[in-house]
Amino acid sequence: MKKKMLLVLLLCFAAMTAIGAQGTNENIGSLVETMEIKTAQPKYVFMFIGDGMSHVQTNAAQVLNGNNTKGAISLSPLTFTEFPVQGLQTTYDATSFCPDSASTATSLSSGIKTHSGVLGMGVDKTTKSENIAEKLKKQKDWKVGVISTVTINHATPAAYYAHVPSRNNYYDIGLQMVDSGFDYFAGGAISKDADQGKTSIYTLLEQKGYTVTTTRDEFLNLNANNAKVYAQSPRLQDGGSMPYAMDMEDDDITLAQLVEKGIEVLDNEKGFFIMTESGKIDWACHANDAAAEIYDLLAFDEAIAVALDFAQKHPQETLIVVTGDHETGGMTIGYAATGYNTAFDILRNQKLSYVAFDQKIADLKKGNPHLSFNEVMTLVTENFGLAAPSSTKTNDASLVMTEYEYTRLKDAYVQSMLPKTERVKDEVSSLLYGGYDPLSVTLTHILNNKAGIGWTSYSHTGTPVAVYASGIGAEKFSGSYDNTDIFNKLKNLVGVI
C-alpha cells in the first residue's frame, strides 16, 4: 500500500509540474482519485441486495444465532457484518420517502431518482438510464449474471436489464431480459411469461441460445461451456419464487448454490458482474414473519460467503458490495408488552413460513371445509409451539398464550375460515391483518411479540440502509451517502462512463 501511494504521489507531482501554476489542491485531489482508480480496479464485482433489509433485519439474524444467556449475551457475526468497510445510504425516491423496489433498484443500478414503480427510466417515464450491468457488458465485454430468490422479472432483478414505465409490465420486462445478452439468469420463475397468448419468454430464451434448466440434475450439469443460462428453481412457491429457506427440502437448490454455479459459468479473464437479490426477505417482512425473514437472511449470508471464498482466491481483483434497497415492515427489536426483554429462541418453534402454513390449512380445508378451532390449534402447537392459556401440552411457559392473545387468535380463525369476499374489511381488520391471511399473520404477530419483536407496517419504510463492502475499492463505500452514489462509486471503480 505504501509503495502504491508513493507511486501515486510521484505521478501527481509529475502531473503538477506539467500543469505548472494552474495546479491547486483541488487538482491534486482529483489526480490522486484518478490514479487510485487506475491502480485499483476490480475485475470481478459481486452486488448483493437484501430486499427489505436494513439494520434491524440483519441484527435480528445475529440475535437469533447469538447467545441469549444473561451475563453472556452476544451477537453471532455474519459473513458480511465482518466486512472491513461499512456505510449508510438513504433510500427515498422521486415521489416518496417510503420508496418501492423498482425506484430504489433503479437508483442502485443506474444512479437516478425516479417514480415508485418505474424501472430504468427517469421521472419523465421515457428517458432510459443505462445501468451498471449494461455498461460493463457494452464497454468492457464483461459477463453478467442476475440472480434472485423471487421471479426473475420482478422489480429488483429487472432494474439491472430492463427499462419500463411500470414494474407490472412483466412480459415487456421478459422480452428485454431475452434481448439483454446477459450470460446467467437464475432463481425464480418468469411472471406472465406468455402474456395474452404471446410467445413464451422461455421459448424466446431458447431461441436466443439460452440453456433453460428446470430440474436439479440439469442445473448441476451446467458449466463454463454453457454460454447463456437461465436456471430456474426446480420447486416454486408463492407465485413463482424459490421456497423460503425455512421451507427448503433436501433436493431444493439454495441461493448459495446459484451463486456458486454462476461463478462457474461466468468466470473468465475479462471479468464478470453478478447481482444477487434475496427478494423474500422483503416478502417475509411485508407479512411480518420474523422467522421467515431471518432464515432467508441467513441463507443470503451463505451466498455471500461463496463470493467471499472466490474473493480470497482473487484478492487483488474482486469487490463485494452488500446492501438493501429499502427497509420493509418497520421491524423493531423491542416490543411494548415485553419491555427490555427479548427471547428470540422462541422463534425456533416456528417450523414453516406463513406461506407454507397457509397452504397447509388450505389443503386441509379441501377435505374438511368446517375445520374446527381445536383442530387448528393442534396445527398451531405443532408448527409454532404456541399453546392455549390452560394447556398442559407444553413445558415452556413462554409459549403459553395470554387470554388476550388467545382471543385474538380465535377472532382471526373465524375470519380465516370465511371466503375472502366475506371477511370483514374495515380499518381495524386492515391494521390487524394487512391483507394477509388473518390466521397466519396473527400467529406470527403473537410469536414475534413474545420474542420481543414489533412491526409498524406491512409496507416499506424510509429507514436508511447499511452498506457493507470488501475487496478492491471497498473503502469508497464508507460514510453516509445517497443510494444513487452506489452506482456512481461502482462506475468510477470499474472504469466505465
N, C-alpha and C positions, 0 to 999 in steps of 0.2 A: 504493500500500500504506500509506504514512504517513497519507494522508487517511482511509483506511478505518479504521485503528487509532485515529486521533484521534476519529472518529465513534463507534466502539465505546466508547472510554473516556468520552466525554461522555455517552453514553446510560447507561453503567454508573453514572456519577456521579449522573445524574438519578434512576436507579432506587434507588441507595443513599440518596439524600436522602429518597426516598419511604418507604423501609422503616426509616429512622432508625437507632436504636441496635441494632436487630436485625442490621444488616449486619456481616458478617465477611469475612475473606479467602476463606473457602470460598464465600460468596455471590458475591463478586466474580469468582472463578474460574469459577463456574457461569454467571454472567451473560455474561462475556466469551465463553465457549464457545458459549453460546446465540446471541449476536449474530453470532459468526463464521459459524455455520452458516446463519443467516438471510441474511447478506450474501454468502455464497459457496456457493451451492447449484447443483451441476451439473444440466444438463438432458439431457445425453447421457452415458450411462455404458457403458463397454466393460469387461467382465470376461473376461480371458484366463486359461485354466487349461492349463498344460502337464502332462498326466497323467504322473506318474512323474518329473517334472522337479525336480531340486534343483540345488545349485551346480555339481556335477561335470558333469552333463549339459550345462548352459549353458557351462561353462568349456571342455568338450571341443569344442563348436562354435566357440568363439573360437580355440582352439588350431589346429584344422584349417584355418581360414581365415586364420590368422595367419602370422607369419614365423618359420620354424624354423632360420634361418641363425645359426650360432654367432657371438656378438658383436653380433647384431642381432635377437635373439629378441623377439617382441612378439605380443600378442593382437590379434585383429581384433574391434573393438567390434560389438555387435549393437544393433538399434534400442532394445530395452528395457533393455539394460545401461547405456545412456546416459541413462536417465530420472533426473531430479534427486533422487528420493526412493527409498530402499531400506530394507526392514525384514526381519524374520526371524520366521517363525511355526512353532510346534510343531504336530505332526500327529496325536498319539495320539488314540485314540477311547475309548469306554467299556469296551472289552474288551481292548485291546492297544496296546502302544507301537509295533507294526508294523501299522498300520491298513489297511483296504481303501478302495477308491474310493467306495463307497456312503456309508460313515460320514463320511469326510473331506469329500466334496462336500456332504453334509448340513450339516456344521459350517460350511462356507464359505457355503452358500446360506441356512441357517436359524439359525445361531448356537447349535446344541445339540450335545452329545455323544450318540452312540448306538452300538449294536452294529455290528460289522463286518457288512456285508451288508444293513443296514436303510437304507431311503431315506425321508427326510422324516418320520420318526416318532421319538419318544423312546425311552428304554431299555425302556419297557413294551411297545414294538412296537404301540401302539394310539393314543397321543396324537399327532395330526398337528401339525406345526410349519409355519406359513405362511412361505414363503421370500421372499427379497427381490424376485424377479420377480413373484410373485403379489401382493405388497403394492403394488408400483408399478403393476401393471395395475388392481388394485381401487381403490386410493386416489387415484391420480393420472392414471389412464387413459393411461399411457404405452404405447407399442407395445413388444412384447417379441420378441426373436429368440433362438433356441437353435441353435448350430452345433456340429458335432462331426465329426471325421475317422473316427470309428467309428460303430457302429449308433446311431441317434438315441434308442433306448430303452435304451441302455447306462447304467451307473451314474451317471457324472458329468453328462451332459445331463439324465437323468431326475430328478436331485436338484433341478432348477430348475422342475419342474412336477408331480412325482408323489409319492405317499405310500403306500408298500407295506412290509410286514414283511420282504420278501425281494426283493433286486435281480433274482432269477431269474424273477419274475412278469412276464415280458415282455409278455404280452398285456394284463394289467391295466394295466401302465405305458402301453402303447399307447392304451388306452381313455382314460386320464387325459390323455394328450397331445392326443387329439381334443377332449376337453372343456375343455382349459385356456383356450381362446380366444386363445392366443398367436398372433402375427401371421406369424412367419417361422421355419420349421424347415429346416435344410439340412445335408447331409453324407452319412453312410452310410445304409444301408437300415434297415428296421424288422424286428427279430428276431421270429420266430414270429408274423408278422402275422395269420395265420389259424389260431390255436391250436385243435386238435381240431375242425376243420371250422367254426369260428365265422366270422362275417362279417369279411372282411379289414379291417385297420386302414386300408389305403389307400382302400378303398371308403367307410368311415366318414368319413375325412377329406374326401373329395369331397362326401359328403352334407352335411357341415357347412360347405361353401363354400370349402374349400381348393383352390387350384390345385396339382396334383401334377405335377411335371416329372421326367422320367427321361432326357431327351436334352439334348445340349449346346445345340441350337438353341432348344428350349423354355426352357431356363434363361436364355439370353442375351436372350430376348424378355420376360422378367419386368421389371416396372417398378412405380412407385408406384400404378398403377391396380389392381394385384393385391392385394386386401385381405388375404387369407390365403394363405400359400405353404408348401408342403413341396417343397423342391428336392433331389432325390436325385442323388448322383453317377452319371453315365451308365455308368461302369465300376466294378465292385466287385471286391474282393479279400478273402481271408482272413475268410470268414464274413459278408460284407455290409458291410465297411468300405470307405472310399476307399483307393485304392492308396497304398503307401508313396511318399514324394516321390521316392525314387531309382528307383522303378518307373514313374513317370508317363510317359505318352505325350503327344504334342503336342495331341491332342484332349481330354485329360482336363481336368477343372475343378479348379483349385487351391483351397487353403484361403483364400488372399488374395482370389481371385475371389468366393468365397462371402461373405466379409465385405464386400467392395465392393458386391455385389448386395444384401446385407442392409441396408446403409446406404441404398441407393437405394429399396428397398421400404419401409423403416421411417421414413425422415426425415419429421418433422412438427413443428409448433410446440409441441406439448405436451411432447415428449421421447421418448426410447427407451432401452431397456436391452438390450444384446447380450452373451450369454455364449458365448464361443467356446472349445472344447476341442480341443487336439491330443492325441487319445487314443492314437495309435500310437507316440508317444514311449515311453509305458508298455509297449506290447506289444513293441517292439523291445528294451527293457531287460529284460523278462521273458525274452526269448530270448537275451540277452547279445549283441546285434548292434549294435555301436557305430556303424557306418556308417549303418545304417538309422535309428538314434536321432538322429544328428547332422543328417542331411539333413532329417528331419521337423521337427527343432527349427529349422533354418534356414528352412523353409517356414512354420513358425509365426511366426517373426520377420518374414517378409514380410507376413503377415496383420496383424501388429501395426503395421507401417509404414503400412498402409492406414488404420487407425484414427488413427494419429498425423497423417496427412495431413488427415483430416477435422478433427481437433482443432485443427490450425493455422489452419483456416478458421473455427473456432468456439472461440477460445482462452478466452473467459470463460464457457463453458457446458459444457465437456467434461472428463470424468475417465476415465483409462485405468488399470486395475489389472491387473498380470500376476503370476501366482504358479503354484505347483504344488499338487497335492493331497497328495502324499507323494513319497518317493524310491523308485525301483524298481531292483533288481539289485545294490545296493551297489557302484556303479561307482566306480572309482578311476583317477586319472591317476598311474601308477606301478605297476610290476609286479615281482615278486621276481626274475625272470630278466633284466630289463633295468635294474634298479637305478635310477639317476638319469637314465637316458637315455629320451628319447621320440622317436618317429618317426611322427607322425600322417600324414605324406604317404603312408605305406604303405596307409592306408585308402582312398585314391583308386583303388587297384587293384580294389576290390570294385565290381562293376558292377550288382549287383541285391541285393535283400533276401533274407534267409533263406527267406521265404515263396515268392518268385519262383523261387529256386533249387530248393526242394523240388518245386515244380510242374514245373520243367524236367526234373528227374530222374524224376518220376512219369510224365511224358509219354513219356520215352524208354523207360522200363521196360515201357510198354504194348506197344511194338513189339519190345522186346528185353528180356524178363524176366531174362536172365542177363547183364546189363550188367557188363562186366569192370572191374577196378580201373584198368587202363590207360585205358580209355575214360572213366572218371570223372575220372581225373587230367587228361585233356585239357580237360574242362569246368572243373575246378578252376583250372587255369592261365589259361583264358580269362576266367573270371568273378571270380577272387580274386587272380590274379597269383602264387599260391604254386607253387613248383617242388620237385621231388624232390631229395634230397641230391646225387645225381650228375648232375643236369640241366645241360644246356648251352643250354637254351632261353630263359634269362633272363640279362640283363646286370646285374641288380640283386641283389647278394649278400644283401641284407636279406630278400629274398623266398624264399630257398632254405631249405627246412625242415631242421631237425636230424634226426638218426636217431630221436630220442625223439618229435619231432612227427610224423614220417612214420609211425612205428609206431602212434601214437595214431590217425592218420587211417585207416590200414589197418584197425584194430580197429573204428573207427566205421563204415567202409564195410561190413564183414561184418554188423554189426548192422542197418544201414540197409537192406540188401538183403533181410533177412528180413521176413516178415509181422509186423505189430506184436504179434500174440499169441504169436509165437515168440521175440521178443527177450528177452535176459536182463533180469530185473527184480530187482535187489538194491541194496544200499546204495551200492556203487561206481558202478553204472550210473546211479543216481539223481543222484549228485553230478556225474558226468561230463556227463550229457545233460539232466537236469532235465525229462524228459518230452517234449523236443523231438526232432526227427529227429536221430539220432546224427551223421550226416554233416555236415549244415549247421551244427549248433551247435559241432561240433569245428572246422570251418573258421573260423567267426567267432572262436572262442576263440584259435586259433593266430594268426590275423591281428591280432586285438586285442592279444594279448600281445606280439607282435613290435613293435607300435606303442607299447607301454608302457601299456596299459590292462588293468586287472584287474577282476574281478567277484567278489562274495562270495555272491550269492544269485540264485535265479530268481524270487524273490518281492519283496515290498515291504520296506523298512527303516524304521526310526524316525528317520532323519536329519531335522533341521529344514529348512525350505524357505524360500527367499528370496521376498520380495515387492518388486515394482517399481511405482512409481506416478508419473503425470504428469498435470498439469492441476489443475482446481479441486478443492481439498480433499486434494490428494496428500500434503501434509505430515502428515496424520493417520495415514499408513501407515508412518511411520518408527519405529524402535525394535524391541523384541522383545516378542512377544505370542503368544497362542494363536490357532489358526485360526478359532475361533468369533468372535474380535474383528473379523475382516474383515467379517462380516455386520453386526455392531453399528456399525462405523465407516461402512459404506455406508448403513445405515438412518438413522443420525443425519444424514449428509451430505445425503441426498436428501429428508429430512423426512417419513418415513413412521413409523407406530407399529406 
